[in-house]
């Protein structure tokens, strides 16, 4: 079997595209997030992608291994992805040393030709080590944790020509700029160019999976519309984590272990809700990576 046939993120998203549902790719900042997200995936029999920002490499390096352990022991397909990796040498180090299934090689802060050249070189390096690669076409405005140098740059919307060029560079997943923003939206909320998103999907024509970034403040109906267009990988951060933060603020007076335990339950229920929204609930058994094993309840403390 080729490395592509063994790569968990590739297999999860190939199944999602075939089944016309989305898979949540959720940012994790601590082991409680990992516990809740994987527990929700097992409860809903849903595939899942755990994402970490590059900041975790220095701030919480043990979290990478915790995510990888949880993914490997889960009874549903779970992969581990490094989001918005922007440093050439750091990506080489990650590909050589850390248990990621896929990496977003984010060179979108460079001009287009340099973006393409660097993306292609890094794609070759990662593929040589069995790691799938995501890239950003155009440039998505705004900024969030882990994204360096794009917050003050002008957004550039993705074209069909961009798609062809990045496919030629050999990437596995593509994140287009279609009016989506990193970070929070204004008072009017998200205003995606859905026609452009459809054009991007048609241009991909099954050659790579379609990713959507910038989902803060998305209502459920917009999530469903994006999945219907063809989005397979649905990046989420604040969209699912807001109830966790609200719970901690309101329950700071409680014993820490009680607040954490209740918070995990709150976050589990929230994640289950969004798995229902994007249509991944009940889809784990259709994935080539699904297998019956002990879940996170056996791996991590209750």
N, C-alpha and C positions, 0 to 999 in steps of 0.2 A: 504494500500500500504506500502511496506517495505521502509526503508530509501534509499535503492539503487534505487528504482523506482522514488524517488523524487530528487536524487542527480543530479545536473545540469551537472557537468563534466562527470559523468558516462554516462548520457543520450546522451550528445553531442558526446562522443567518440564511444559509441555503434552504434549510427546512422552513424558515419563516417566509421567505420569498415564495417558495412553492405553495405553502399553505395560505398565503395572503393574510398574514397577521404580523403584528409588530412585536419586537422583543425589547424590553426595557433594559437600557444600559445605564446603571445607577451609580453615581459617585458615592464612595464610602469614605468617611473620615475617621471611623473608629470601629472597634470590633463589635459594638452593639449594632451598628448599621449592617455589618456583614451578617450577624445573627438574624436580624429581623428580615432582611431581604431574602436570604436563602430559606428561612422558615416560610416566608410567604410563597416563594417559588414551589416549595414542597407541598404546602397546603393547597395551592392552586394547580399543582402539576404543570407548572409553567417553566420554560427555559428562561435563563437570566444571564446577563453580563454584568459582572462587578467591575467598576471603573475606579482607578486611582489617578490623582493628579501627580505630575512630576515632583511637587513639593513633598510628597510622601517619602521619596527616596532618601531625604535627609531628616525630615521631621519625625516620621513614624515608619522606619524601614521594616520593622517586624510586622506591620499591618499587611504588607505585600505577601508575606509568607502565610499569614492567617487567612487572607483571602484565597490564596492558592489551595491551602489545606481544606477550607470549607468547600471550595468548588470541586475538588477531587473526591470528597466524601459525600457530597450531596446525592440524593436519589433521583434528581432531575438534572438535565444538562445545564451546567454553569461554567462560564469561562471568565478569565481575568484579563482586563484590557488597561493599557496605559494611555490616558487621554492627554491630548495637546502636548506631546513631547516636542520641544523646539530646539534642543541643543544636540548638535551632531555627535559630539563625543559621548554625551550622556546616553543617547540612543544606542550607540555601539556597546556601551557598558551594559545597558539593560538587556540587549539582545544576547549578550554573551553570558550573563550571570544571574538573571532573575527570572522567576517562573511566570512570565506573561505569555498568554496565547496570542495576543495581538497588540499592536502599538499604533496610535495615531501619530503619524509623522507630519507634524504641523509646520510647514514652511510658508504659510500664507502671509507672514509678515515680510516676506521678500517679494520683489517684483516677479511677475509671472514666469519668465524664462528661468530665473534662478530657483524659484519655487519648484518648477518641473525638474530641473537638473538635480537639485538636492533630493527631491522626493524619489527620483529614479534610483539614485545611488544608494539611498537608505533602504529602499524597497529591496534591492538586490542583496544588501547585507542581511536584512531581516529574513527574507525568504530563504537564504542560505542556512539559516538557523531554525527554520520551521515556524517562523512567526509571521502571522498575517498583518497586512498594512492598510491603514486608513489614511486618507488625505483630504484636505479641504480645497475645493475649487472656488475661484473667486476669492472674496474675503468677507467674513462675517464680522459686522461691527460689534463694538462693545468689549467688555472684559469681565472675567471672573477668576476665581482662584486657579492658579497654575498656568494662566495664559499671559505670556510676556510680550509686550511690545505691540499689541494690536488694538488696545483700547482707544488710542488717539488717531488711528489710521482710518482713512475713508473706506467704507464698504464698497465691494465690487461684486455685482451680481453675476452668477454663473451663466455661461452660455453653452450651447450644444458643442461648440468648438472646444471649449474648456474640457468638457466631458471626454471627447475623443482624445485629447492630448494626455489627459491623466490616465485614461485606459491604456494608451500606448506606453505610458510610463510603468504600467504593470501593477497598479494598486488594486486591492481587493474590495475596498469599500470607499464610497465617495460621499463627502458631506458638502452639499451645495450651499451657496448664499442666495436665498430667495426672499429676502426681507426679514429673515429671522435675526435675532440679536443674542449675543452672549450677555448674560445679566438680565436686569429687569427691563420691562417694556414701560412705555409712558402711560398716561391716563387712558389713551384709546385702546391700549392692549395690543396683542400681536396682530399684525396685518401682513400675512404671507401672500406672496404672489403665487397662487395655486396653479395658474397656467404655466408659469415658469417651472414649478416643481414637476408638473406633468411632462413638460418638454425634456427636463433632465432625465426623468425616468425612461422616457421613450428613447433618448439618446444612449442611455446605458444599455438598454436592450438585453438585459440579463448578463452583461459582461462583468458587472460588479454590483455589489449590494448598495442600496440607497440608505444614507444615514441622515437624520435630522438633529441638528444642534439648536440650542437656544429655545428651550421649551418652557421656560419660566412663565407662569401666568396663563398657560394654555388651558382653555376649557375642554372638557371631554369630547365635545362634538368636533373641535378642530383636530384633536389627536386622531379621532376615528377617520376624519377626512384625509389626513396625511397618510395613514396606513392604507386607506382605500386607493390612494394614488400610487402607492408602491413602496413607502418607507418600511424598511425591515428593522433597522437599528434606531431606537428612539432614545436619545440621550436625556437623562433626567437628573436634576440636582434639587433645587429649591422646590420644584413641583411636588416631590414626594417627601422632602425633608422638613418642610415648614411645620407640620403637626408635631414632629419630634422636638423642634426648638421651642414651640409654644408650650408643649407639655413640660419641658425642663424649666422654663421660666415660671410657670404657674405652680410648680411642685417643688421648688427649691427648698421649702421648709421641711420636706419629708426626709426620712433617712435615705442616704444615697442609694443603697441597694434597692429599696422600694421604688424610688423614682426611676432608676434605670430599668428595673423589671417592667414597670408599667409603661415606660417609654418604648421598650421593645415591642410590647403588645400594640401600642398605638401605631408605631411605624409598620408593623407587620400588617395590620388591617388596612392602612393607607396604601401600602404596596399591592396588596391583594386587589384593592379597588382599581388601581391603574392597570394591573395585569388584565382585569376584566375589560377595561376600556380599550386597550390595544389589541385584544383578542388572543392573547397568548395562553390564557387559562385553559387547562385541559390538553395542551398541545405538546407536552413534554414527551409523551409516549410515541409521538410520530417522529421524533428526532433520532438520527443515527447515533447520537452520543448518549441517549438515555440508557440507564442501567439501574437495577435495584441495589442500593447500598445503604449503609447507615447514613442518616441525615445529620444536620448540624446540631440537633438536640443531643446527639451522642458525642459530638466533637467539642462543642463549646459549653461553658458553664450556663446553667439555667438561671 
